[in-house]
Amino acid sequence: MRTFSALLCVVLAALAAPAFAQGYPNKPVRVVIGYAPGGSADAGIRPLARVLEPLLGQPLIIENKPGNAGGVAMEFMVKAPADGYTLYYFDSGPLTVAPHLIKVGYNSITSFTHLGHVCGSGSMLVVHPSTPFRSVAEVIAASKQDPNKWSYGTSGVGGPHHLSGEYFKSVTGANLLHIPYKGGGPAMTDLMGGQLPMLFSSLGPAVGAVKSGKIRSLGVTSLTRSAAFPDVPTFDELGIKGFDSTAWYGLLGPAGLPPEVVARWTQALAKAATDKAGMDAINATGCDVEILGPAQTVERIKGDSAKWGRVVKEAGIRAD
């Protein structure tokens, strides 16, 4: 009887699997983001959702769960049901940086089912027009000549722009004092007001200020030029070979998502990548589209985690 019962369970599971694959999703999917409305995560997920919804046949309901630089949403996802109806449009920081700064309640790889990499964005080194700097090389030279004179601002300790700055210092020998702010907005305000000489900034908020001449852009920290700033060179192009400091976004679910759900999302993301208008809309936010599958996403997390772990240790970065 036990053997028959076990066999019956296997048969029922096998019959249910194709039905699940064919029926998913059969109701709206909640997509969590770890920040308040109006930020870069919010700006990126909305054009992506517009492309994905007709492909999936269901609406994507965006839900903001801000707090602890994305950490609150990450902890929430660990406990979410593994049914494919609660996913997270995440930024890489909580997976590749936060574990080196604080104790977290998750494992960046095994606590989640990774569905794909969506887009990435480097930092931009921008300066106030009153400074003498017209190139990244001039910043490096001046900081070495007057090591106590120059500083750079960022949106906060341990954020992607702080890491860009410390990585820049470690590979060039630049001597710059870090001035952390409580967000990119106040830092940009002080830069434009002349209270701050330079800033490692997100690309999106810098678009208007750069185009109006209120600040000057010297370079971006991604390996390739940004679609939002096609005329701004990369640090790699400027001679700092191999320099790559990129924060990025992707989609994940809790550990144990059914293979059918993973396949459905992998296929939808791959198809979304062919929608030029939709991808251009994401690029316009300053986050350059690069759709990668689950395995490549996991490898990216591992590689970035190792790199940022070294930077955090060498720079002696401590969480606030």
LINCORJO-V186073 format. One line per field, one symbol per residue. ss: DSSP state (A for helix, B for strand, O for the rest). Layout:
# LINCORJO-V186073
ss: ???
This chain:
# LINCORJO-V186073
ss: OAAAAAAAAAAAAAAAAAAAAAAOOOOOBBBBBOOOOOOAAAAAAAAAAAAAAAAAOOOBBBBBOOOAAAAAAAAAAAOOOOOOOBBBBBBOAAAAOAAAAOOOOOOOOOOBBBBBBBBBBBOBBBBBOOOOOOOAAAAAAAAAAOOOOOBBBBOOOOOAAAAAAAAAAAAAOOOOBBBBOOOAAAAAAAAAAOOOOBBBBOOAAAAAAAAOOOBBBBBBOOOOOOAAAOOOOBOOOOOOOOOOOBBBBBBBBBOOOOAAAAAAAAAAAAAAOOOAAAAAAAAOOOOBBBBBOAAAAAAAAAAAAAAAAAAAAAAOOOOO
